[in-house]
Structures are given as structure tokens and as C-alpha cells.
Amino acid sequence: MKNYHADSKGYYGEFGGAFIPEMLYPNVEKLQHEYIKAMQEVSFQKEFQLLLKDYVGRPSPLYFAKRLSEKYGTKIYLKREDLNHTGAHKINNTIGQILLAKRLGKKRIIAETGAGQHGVATATVCALMGIQCVVFMGEIDIARQAPNVARMKMLGAEVVPALSGSRTLKDATNEAIRDWINNPEDTFYIIGSVVGPHPYPDMVARFQSVISEEIKRQLKEKEGTEDPDYIIACVGGGSNAAGAFFHYLDNENVKLIAVEAAGKGIDTGESAATSILGKEGVIHGSKTLLMQTEDGQITEPYSISAGLDYPGVGPQHAYLYQTGRATFLNATDDEAMKAGLKLCKLEGIIPAIESAHALAALDKMEFKKDDIVVLNLSGRGDKDLNTYINYFEL
């Protein structure tokens, strides 16, 4: 039986590892050591779980979407990560990482952000713990995610624009890594997805695994079984999907569906569907599938969703794709926006555009009447209102 979790060196099959500058090795090795130790400590787990409960508001509901279910002739449950404090799943991971940063005695936190949700979640936990916070964000994303930029500043974070390349998520990540190399002693890098050098992909997935842990418990209560037939989640780097899939990876009866952003179409040159367009390569410290030119230059991803326009995918997802354990679908801007609006009108829930990509997959699948489908609604759409307004000319 295949092992879908990271081995001791951070590899999922041939993907993963830690490809980092030499001066970061002591930092990363210490983090690996402390992280493994912390995860086994009762006091760490207790503090983490208490904050998830009293601060984040977990467990997030598993909501039976009656009208959406009728439309697709099956049973659809929405895992309501949009109801978490700060409006997305990102907070689960930032709380885990800030506790590790405190444990390591770090005095300064850096982060990268695309849609701004991870930036807000990082600024939030830094305010909670009284630690300095610097968030790197692409200049283009700063313009299209203005409400989140304002939130970060209100929470006391310094927002630094990334002015190179496409001025989006990839470039913000480059700037954050550059800062980390220059300040390895006092700085902790809170990565927002299941990307980066080991132990980050494994660590972020474990902090997010609270999602699938709750799904099992909640489904048992509602349907008498812990196992859905399908779990659907959107994937950029892939942290919400990693969390939703985590406790089901070894259960082949549960079909895992990852939905990437096709942008303006797979063949248009304006897309972020890494699984189809990517080849093996190294980005931000790990080996994974990566959109690149023939000579290995990273190609610019595109998506209407600021959180999905990443040119790579987490190494675990690359392995799930390669082994066929997860089925990778994709949705264009148009399909995602229409699916988002459909949820608004059928269920009274405005989803983040990232999550709308997962909703768009419902139109690409065939379900039986008694299938149990769990869709991870990873974020709320408040941050995307301008994009919705402009797109539909509301």
C-alpha cells in the first residue's frame, strides 16, 4: 500500500525535500526537530486545540446544502471553513505555526500572501501573540484585494509590495524567502500553504487536518458513516485540500477531487492548472510539478482568483496526481464565477472565488442519488466583492 504522507526527509514519492540555501539549513533543521517534538506534546496540542475552539470558533459546521443537492441530484455537504475567524481555513495553520515560533523564541514573523487571507490570518495571530509581523504581497494583488490589505494594517502588520515578475503570489514568496535568508536568527517564516521546504508541506497539512478530522465526526452524526463518496476542494498550493483529504488518504473508497484554476483556458497561456501544464521542477525549496518553459524558467500563472495563481502545487498533491489517488479537474474563470453566483442564489452563501472553483467541479461530475459529497468551502467571498461586482456588472 502506498504511503501518501511525507517520509523522514520530507518526500512524497519523488516530490518534496528541502532545496534551500546553506545559511537556512540550521533554521529549517531546528524547525523540523521542534515541530515533531511539539506535535507529540500534550501541552502544545492542548493550547492549539483551545485556540481553535475559543478563538477560531471550531468546529466549523458541516452544512447539508439542500437546494444545491436537489440541483445536482445527490447529497452535498459544505464544510464551512468560511465561518472561521478571519473568513477562511488559513487561520488553522497560522495558529499552529505562531505557537511553534514562540517556542523557538522568534521575535519577528514574515509571511507571503496572494488573496490576502493568509496575510490576514498571520497578522491576526501576530496581534494575538504580540509579535512583529511583515507580510509580502504582490503589487497587483494589493490592488485587487484592498480590503484584506486594510485588515492587515489594522492588525498591526507591515505590508511590503513585491514589485518583481508578475507582482503576484510567486513573487511575494520570492521576497519572503529573500528576507528569511537575510534574517535567519530572529525571524520565523509562516508559510501559507503546503509548499516550501520540508517540514512545511507536512506541517501545514497536519495543522489543517483538523478539517478532515471534523468531517469524519460530523458525517458519522449526520449520515451514520465517517466516509463520504467524494471530497472536493480547490487547489493552488493546496492547503485546504490537504486538510480536507488528510484523514482519508489511505481510504481508497473515498474519491478525492482537486480543482485547479484553468484561468482563461488550459491552452490560452493564461492558466494556473499546474497538474496538466506542469513538469517536475524545484520551486520555493521543494521538488514538485511546476509550470515552466523548455529551459526551466517559471511561467507566469493566471487566475481571476488571487489565491490560486501559483505556478506550482504542493509536493503531496503532485504525488496524489502522479499516483492517481486524487483526480485533478480544473475550472475556468467563467465557470468559477458562475458557480459562485449559483451558490449565492441557491443557498444564501457568498463563497470566496477560490472555493467557487471547487463548486464548478459539480458540473463536471456524475453523481448517484445516494452519494455523499463533501465540498470544502475554504473561504468567504467578502474579500472578492469587487471582482464579483466587476465581473457581473452588479
LUMBAFI-937796 format. One line per 2 residues: their letters; for each residue y, x, z of C-alpha. Coordinates in Angstrom, 3 decimals, padded with zeros to 6 digits. Example, Ala and Ser with C-alpha at 12.3 -4.5 7.8 and 13.67 -1.06 7.14 Angstrom:
residues 2
as	-004.500 012.300 007.800  -001.060 013.670 007.140 .
end
This chain:
residues 394
mk	000.000 000.000 000.000  003.434 001.314 -000.933 .
ny	005.918 002.219 001.761  009.318 000.762 000.939 .
ha	011.089 002.464 003.862  012.601 005.946 003.938 .
ds	010.370 008.900 004.777  011.480 011.605 007.239 .
kg	013.613 013.309 004.582  015.246 010.065 003.523 .
yy	013.286 009.487 000.317  012.124 006.162 -001.090 .
ge	009.593 007.447 -003.619  011.659 009.924 -005.641 .
fg	015.035 008.365 -004.709  017.248 009.239 -001.743 .
ga	017.583 012.556 000.081  020.755 014.334 001.207 .
fi	022.614 016.212 -001.533  025.639 017.410 000.392 .
pe	027.952 020.436 000.688  026.687 023.046 003.125 .
ml	029.522 022.520 005.597  028.403 018.898 006.126 .
yp	024.794 019.780 006.988  025.400 020.192 010.756 .
nv	027.166 016.802 010.856  024.504 014.981 008.897 .
ek	021.608 016.603 010.763  023.143 015.714 014.124 .
lq	023.662 012.150 012.933  020.010 011.911 011.793 .
he	018.843 013.120 015.185  021.168 010.891 017.257 .
yi	020.554 007.826 015.112  016.769 007.997 015.527 .
ka	017.197 008.540 019.278  019.727 005.704 019.658 .
mq	017.600 003.162 017.792  014.813 003.681 020.340 .
ev	017.081 003.421 023.377  017.180 000.142 025.248 .
sf	020.813 000.623 026.354  022.046 001.234 022.767 .
qk	020.148 -001.781 021.422  021.428 -003.928 024.280 .
ef	025.070 -003.038 023.602  024.582 -003.554 019.841 .
ql	022.900 -006.959 020.292  025.505 -008.123 022.814 .
ll	028.376 -007.299 020.444  026.568 -009.055 017.579 .
kd	026.231 -012.138 019.757  029.575 -012.336 021.575 .
yv	031.900 -010.569 019.125  030.441 -011.227 015.676 .
gr	029.133 -014.705 016.517  025.479 -014.182 015.602 .
ps	023.038 -015.597 014.841  024.671 -016.810 011.640 .
pl	023.370 -020.273 010.650  020.629 -020.830 008.093 .
yf	022.044 -023.886 006.350  019.985 -026.291 004.235 .
ak	022.191 -026.914 001.183  021.171 -030.492 000.401 .
rl	023.270 -031.168 -002.692  022.630 -027.710 -004.160 .
se	018.894 -028.241 -003.539  018.975 -031.588 -005.342 .
ky	020.742 -029.997 -008.306  018.043 -027.321 -008.698 .
gt	015.076 -029.480 -007.636  013.962 -027.173 -004.837 .
ki	014.748 -026.305 -001.209  017.720 -023.947 -000.941 .
yl	018.880 -022.450 002.330  022.085 -020.437 002.631 .
kr	022.166 -017.603 005.168  025.758 -017.971 006.323 .
ed	026.948 -014.361 006.674  030.342 -015.715 005.553 .
ln	030.715 -017.196 009.047  030.602 -013.821 010.799 .
ht	033.769 -012.439 012.384  035.768 -010.798 009.515 .
ga	034.080 -013.033 006.929  031.102 -011.022 005.683 .
hk	027.908 -009.171 006.588  029.743 -005.814 006.752 .
in	030.563 -006.150 010.467  026.835 -005.880 011.430 .
nt	026.762 -002.314 010.175  030.206 -001.166 011.326 .
ig	029.413 -002.175 014.915  026.207 -000.125 014.810 .
qi	027.997 002.893 013.339  031.015 002.802 015.702 .
ll	028.587 002.881 018.640  026.992 005.997 017.117 .
ak	030.434 007.572 016.511  031.317 007.027 020.181 .
rl	028.010 008.514 021.232  028.734 011.619 019.097 .
gk	032.196 011.963 020.659  034.098 011.499 017.367 .
kr	037.828 010.778 017.612  038.582 009.635 014.064 .
ii	036.863 007.221 011.693  037.079 007.210 007.895 .
ae	035.691 004.620 005.504  035.779 003.625 001.856 .
tg	036.206 000.065 000.670  036.164 -001.869 -002.607 .
ag	036.655 -005.564 -001.950  038.223 -004.647 001.372 .
qh	035.583 -006.390 003.505  034.059 -003.126 004.719 .
gv	037.554 -001.732 005.316  038.462 -004.760 007.416 .
at	035.169 -004.564 009.322  035.726 -000.844 010.012 .
at	039.366 -001.354 011.072  038.155 -004.189 013.323 .
vc	035.606 -002.106 015.234  038.047 000.819 015.483 .
al	040.576 -001.521 017.099  037.821 -002.819 019.379 .
mg	036.918 000.714 020.496  040.413 002.251 020.349 .
iq	039.567 004.899 017.725  041.855 006.122 014.898 .
cv	040.940 004.621 011.517  041.662 005.769 007.939 .
vf	040.428 003.640 005.029  040.338 004.907 001.424 .
mg	040.735 002.207 -001.215  041.213 002.374 -004.977 .
ei	044.764 001.627 -006.121  043.504 -001.199 -008.368 .
di	041.505 -002.754 -005.509  044.573 -002.539 -003.234 .
ar	046.433 -004.703 -005.753  043.654 -007.276 -006.221 .
qa	042.662 -007.513 -002.548  046.138 -007.669 -000.938 .
pn	045.153 -009.997 001.961  042.472 -007.545 003.111 .
va	044.899 -004.626 002.896  047.293 -006.556 005.155 .
rm	044.453 -007.262 007.596  043.504 -003.581 007.807 .
km	047.107 -002.605 008.513  047.454 -005.326 011.159 .
lg	044.334 -003.929 012.826  045.982 -000.516 013.023 .
ae	044.252 001.260 010.130  045.945 003.608 007.693 .
vv	045.086 002.565 004.108  045.093 005.515 001.695 .
pa	045.122 004.699 -002.054  042.651 006.520 -004.327 .
ls	044.642 007.414 -007.438  041.985 009.226 -009.492 .
gs	039.445 007.973 -012.050  039.179 004.208 -012.331 .
rt	041.025 003.847 -008.992  038.263 001.594 -007.617 .
lk	035.311 001.889 -005.197  033.704 005.037 -006.649 .
da	036.999 006.905 -006.384  037.663 005.659 -002.849 .
tn	034.221 007.005 -001.895  035.037 010.381 -003.513 .
ea	038.245 010.601 -001.465  036.448 009.685 001.760 .
ir	033.789 012.368 001.195  036.538 014.916 000.429 .
dw	038.236 014.061 003.733  034.919 014.328 005.600 .
in	034.294 017.809 004.168  037.747 018.887 005.387 .
np	037.389 017.337 008.865  033.705 017.608 009.829 .
ed	034.251 018.260 013.535  036.214 015.240 014.771 .
tf	035.567 012.696 012.010  032.786 010.138 011.601 .
yi	032.328 008.566 008.155  031.344 004.891 008.393 .
ig	029.728 004.201 005.004  029.825 000.573 003.948 .
sv	026.593 000.238 002.025  023.032 001.545 001.697 .
vg	024.322 004.556 -000.236  025.218 008.149 000.607 .
ph	023.100 010.964 002.061  020.205 010.346 004.428 .
py	020.281 008.846 007.075  022.975 006.416 005.814 .
pd	020.853 004.206 003.470  018.156 003.800 006.119 .
mv	020.651 003.418 008.972  022.785 000.780 007.246 .
ar	019.664 -001.167 006.212  018.425 -001.165 009.823 .
fq	021.747 -002.373 011.208  021.771 -005.110 008.543 .
sv	018.123 -006.041 009.165  019.360 -008.492 011.796 .
is	019.802 -010.817 008.766  016.097 -010.982 007.829 .
ee	015.096 -010.965 011.488  017.101 -014.164 011.993 .
ik	015.878 -015.706 008.718  012.261 -015.409 009.943 .
rq	013.056 -017.090 013.250  015.251 -019.803 011.708 .
lk	012.816 -020.673 008.905  009.974 -020.971 011.405 .
ek	012.047 -023.555 013.250  013.090 -025.478 010.127 .
eg	010.045 -025.186 007.849  007.199 -024.107 010.136 .
te	006.848 -020.799 008.282  008.651 -017.458 008.563 .
dp	008.232 -016.740 004.863  010.369 -018.171 002.076 .
dy	009.130 -018.067 -001.531  012.294 -016.324 -002.687 .
ii	015.140 -014.327 -001.144  018.176 -013.919 -003.395 .
ac	021.066 -011.526 -002.736  023.781 -009.817 -004.753 .
vg	023.670 -006.033 -005.135  026.444 -003.500 -005.658 .
gg	025.442 -000.666 -003.359  023.209 -003.288 -001.803 .
sn	023.667 -003.596 001.975  023.490 -007.382 002.261 .
aa	020.371 -007.409 000.073  018.803 -004.579 002.102 .
ga	019.397 -006.599 005.272  018.023 -009.834 003.820 .
ff	014.938 -008.114 002.346  014.184 -005.766 005.272 .
hy	011.503 -007.659 007.221  009.886 -008.962 004.029 .
ld	009.474 -005.679 002.127  005.753 -005.421 002.910 .
ne	005.046 -009.102 002.302  004.322 -009.405 -001.431 .
nv	004.199 -013.230 -001.166  007.974 -013.268 -000.696 .
kl	009.709 -012.622 -004.018  012.840 -010.505 -003.687 .
ia	015.617 -011.185 -006.208  018.532 -008.755 -006.515 .
ve	021.506 -009.846 -008.616  023.857 -007.278 -010.141 .
aa	027.234 -007.756 -011.802  026.960 -007.817 -015.601 .
gk	030.781 -007.927 -015.879  031.747 -008.937 -019.416 .
gi	028.149 -008.499 -020.573  025.454 -005.815 -020.397 .
dt	026.274 -004.354 -023.814  030.063 -004.561 -023.657 .
ge	030.682 -001.251 -021.888  032.299 -003.299 -019.104 .
sa	029.466 -003.922 -016.675  028.008 -002.806 -013.345 .
at	024.334 -003.672 -013.931  023.007 -000.322 -012.739 .
si	019.290 -001.112 -012.873  019.447 -001.800 -016.618 .
lg	022.150 000.670 -017.604  021.414 003.466 -015.108 .
ke	019.390 006.647 -015.314  018.315 008.921 -012.473 .
gv	021.148 010.980 -011.081  022.921 012.053 -007.908 .
ih	025.988 010.234 -006.597  027.686 010.477 -003.204 .
gs	024.890 012.506 -001.668  021.713 010.753 -002.822 .
kt	019.461 010.581 -005.858  019.360 007.113 -007.341 .
ll	019.871 005.101 -010.524  023.322 005.767 -011.856 .
mq	025.413 004.674 -014.838  026.191 007.900 -016.701 .
te	026.823 009.392 -020.126  024.296 011.534 -022.013 .
dg	025.750 014.680 -020.428  025.640 013.230 -016.898 .
qi	029.260 012.126 -016.459  029.503 008.954 -014.356 .
te	030.611 005.983 -016.462  033.166 003.554 -015.060 .
py	031.627 000.320 -013.812  033.407 -003.011 -014.188 .
si	033.106 -006.365 -012.423  035.523 -009.158 -011.585 .
sa	034.169 -008.673 -008.067  035.706 -005.687 -006.294 .
gl	032.616 -005.253 -004.134  030.063 -004.962 -006.952 .
dy	031.723 -002.487 -009.322  029.805 000.561 -008.134 .
pg	028.181 002.811 -010.782  025.030 003.402 -008.698 .
vg	022.749 001.416 -006.435  021.272 002.290 -003.037 .
pq	018.183 004.550 -003.347  015.954 001.946 -001.691 .
ha	016.985 -000.604 -004.329  016.339 001.954 -007.084 .
yl	012.809 002.270 -005.691  012.355 -001.512 -005.367 .
yq	013.387 -001.797 -009.021  011.161 001.059 -010.195 .
tg	008.079 -000.278 -008.368  008.742 -003.885 -009.380 .
ra	008.807 -005.019 -005.736  012.178 -006.654 -006.389 .
tf	013.196 -008.474 -009.540  016.655 -007.482 -010.745 .
ln	018.753 -010.115 -012.502  022.413 -009.965 -013.449 .
at	025.312 -012.380 -013.819  028.456 -012.058 -015.900 .
dd	031.954 -012.659 -014.521  031.930 -016.057 -016.176 .
ea	028.547 -017.083 -014.756  029.505 -015.926 -011.257 .
mk	032.892 -017.659 -011.217  031.365 -020.961 -012.380 .
ag	028.565 -020.673 -009.798  031.153 -020.039 -007.073 .
lk	033.121 -023.115 -008.050  029.897 -025.156 -008.174 .
lc	029.182 -024.270 -004.522  032.733 -025.284 -003.567 .
kl	032.286 -028.712 -005.134  028.685 -029.361 -004.078 .
eg	028.714 -028.001 -000.511  032.346 -027.535 000.520 .
ii	031.857 -023.782 000.882  034.073 -021.257 -000.930 .
pa	031.954 -018.117 -001.454  033.081 -014.546 -001.997 .
ie	032.822 -013.649 -005.687  030.144 -011.088 -004.747 .
sa	027.992 -013.892 -003.280  028.746 -016.093 -006.297 .
ha	026.747 -013.617 -008.400  023.682 -014.421 -006.279 .
la	024.362 -018.143 -006.748  024.497 -017.632 -010.526 .
al	020.867 -016.479 -010.427  019.791 -020.047 -009.601 .
dk	020.461 -020.959 -013.244  018.204 -018.148 -014.458 .
me	015.128 -019.059 -012.429  012.433 -021.739 -012.426 .
fk	011.565 -023.300 -009.076  008.885 -025.664 -007.847 .
kd	009.866 -028.679 -005.749  008.427 -027.231 -002.531 .
di	009.652 -023.674 -002.985  011.749 -022.352 -000.133 .
vv	014.655 -020.342 -001.480  016.892 -018.366 000.886 .
ln	020.148 -017.180 -000.646  022.190 -014.678 001.337 .
ls	025.778 -015.908 001.279  027.182 -012.492 002.075 .
gr	030.879 -013.326 002.354  033.562 -015.990 002.279 .
gd	035.995 -016.461 -000.570  039.358 -016.327 001.231 .
kd	039.920 -012.771 000.007  039.240 -013.879 -003.592 .
ln	041.522 -016.909 -003.803  043.932 -015.162 -006.185 .
ty	041.076 -014.243 -008.517  039.782 -017.832 -008.421 .
in	043.325 -019.196 -008.990  043.977 -016.921 -011.969 .
yf	040.526 -017.441 -013.468  040.514 -021.240 -013.338 .
el	044.332 -021.636 -013.563  044.191 -023.785 -010.441 .
end
